[in-house]
């Protein structure tokens, strides 16, 4: 959990993929996965953040994590090209 929090504090978009992989590597640790979603929400807007949240929406086995990631995506500013 400390690693997740430290990566989030850095607000480094390069950490987005690492955060997603950590969430998927430990799918039963829902608390950590929700912390990962929280940290992804504060990354600078752009493709890495969008892709990471989309991956969690599509790939995480816990519904609560998928819903949190979906809510984060819904809260992203429109008008940004994500594709």
N, C-alpha and C positions, 0 to 999 in steps of 0.2 A: 504494500500500500504506500509506503514511503517513496518508493521509486515512481509510482504513478503520480503522487503529489508533486514530487520534485520536477518531473517532466512537465507537468501542467504549469507550474510556476514559471518555467522557462519560456512558455508560450512560443515554442519553436515548432513551426509547421513540419519540420523534418521528423519530429517525434510522433506524428499522427499515425503512421503505419505501425510503429513499434507498440503504441498504445492499443491499437486494434488487435494486433497479434497476441498481445498479453491477455486481452479480454477473451479471445478465442481459445487460447492455450489453457485457460483456467475457467471454463464456462460455468462451473458451479459456484464460483465466487462472485455472486451477483452484486454484493456491496462494492467490490473493487471495480466491476464493470460499470456500475452507475457512476462511480467516481471518475472513471475514464471518460464517460459521456460528458460529465460536468467539465472536465478539463478540455475536451475537444471543443466544447461550446465557446470557450474563451480564446481559442487560437485565432489568429488573424484570418479574416475571410479569404476564401480562395479554394482552389481545387483540392489541395491536400485535406483540408477540414471537411469539405463536402464529401470527398471519396471515403474518408474514414467513417463518417457518420452513416453514409449509405451502406458501407460494408457491414456495420453493426446492425443496421435495420434488416439487411438481407441474410446475414449469416449467424448471428448470435442465437443460441438455442433458448435463452430465457426471454419470455414475452415482455417482461417489465423492462428489460434492457432495450429490446427492439422498439418498444413504445417510447422510451426516453430518447432514443436516437432519432426516431421519427419526429418527435416534438421539437428536438433541436434543429432538425432540417427545416421544419415548418416555420421556425422562428428566424431563419436566415433571411437577410434582406433580399427582396426580389430584384430583378434587373441584372443580377450577376450571371454570367454565362458559366454553367457548370458542366457542359457537355463538350 
